[in-house]
Amino acid sequence: MMMHSATGAVLWAVTVVALWGGAVWAAVQLLRRPHRQPPRTMPSPLDILERRYAAGDMTREDFDEARARLREHELDI
């Protein structure tokens, strides 16, 4: 006949406490993690140009000329 030892019971108790502690730690880490934001993409040259025109940094003629140059370069690629 096998006898249950106190050491075996303590080992199981420690294992269960460690598993629950690990689960709680993992949950806390997930909750503390800042919400991930999608990576920011760089604005395209045309976006920058349009923003500058909208802000009044350039005239309509300057905008049209710069946009035409951008379109020429897009065709080269």
Secondary structure, DSSP 8 states (H G I E B T S, - for coil): -----HHHHHHHHHHHHHHHHHHHHHHHHHHHS-----------HHHHHHHHHHTTSS-HHHHHHHHHHHHHHHHH-
